[in-house]
Amino acid sequence: MKKIILLTSITIFSWVGWWLGAHIGFMTAYLVSFIGSLVGVYVGVRINQAYLD
């Protein structure tokens, strides 16, 4: 369950980052997507600590 939550949060935040960055350009979309992935890891770990441990 922990891996599913982590994968889901990374996917959602990465997609949102890509969507936001795509309005400016391809490279910006890539960089914002990467930052969104990092935020997704943080959020996924926090959810796992708060609700599954």
C-alpha positions in Angstrom: 0.0 0.0 0.0 2.9 2.4 0.8 4.4 2.0 -2.7 1.0 2.6 -4.4 0.5 5.8 -2.5 4.0 6.9 -3.2 3.7 6.1 -6.9 0.3 7.8 -7.1 1.5 11.0 -5.4 4.6 11.2 -7.6 2.5 10.7 -10.8 0.0 13.3 -9.8 2.4 16.0 -8.8 4.7 15.3 -11.8 1.7 15.7 -14.1 0.6 18.9 -12.5 4.1 20.3 -12.8 4.3 19.3 -16.5 0.9 20.9 -17.1 2.0 24.2 -15.4 5.4 24.3 -17.2 4.0 23.4 -20.6 2.5 26.8 -20.9 6.0 28.3 -21.0 7.9 25.7 -23.0 9.2 22.2 -23.2 12.3 22.6 -21.0 10.3 24.5 -18.4 7.7 21.7 -18.4 10.5 19.1 -17.8 12.1 21.1 -14.9 8.8 21.8 -13.2 7.7 18.2 -13.6 10.9 17.1 -11.9 10.3 19.5 -9.0 6.7 18.2 -8.9 8.1 14.7 -8.6 10.2 15.7 -5.6 7.2 17.3 -4.0 5.2 14.1 -4.7 7.9 12.0 -2.9 7.6 14.3 0.1 3.8 14.2 0.2 3.7 10.4 -0.3 6.2 9.8 2.5 4.3 12.2 4.8 1.0 10.4 4.0 2.6 7.0 4.7 4.0 8.3 8.0 0.8 9.9 9.2 -1.8 7.3 8.2 -0.1 3.9 7.6 2.5 3.6 10.4 
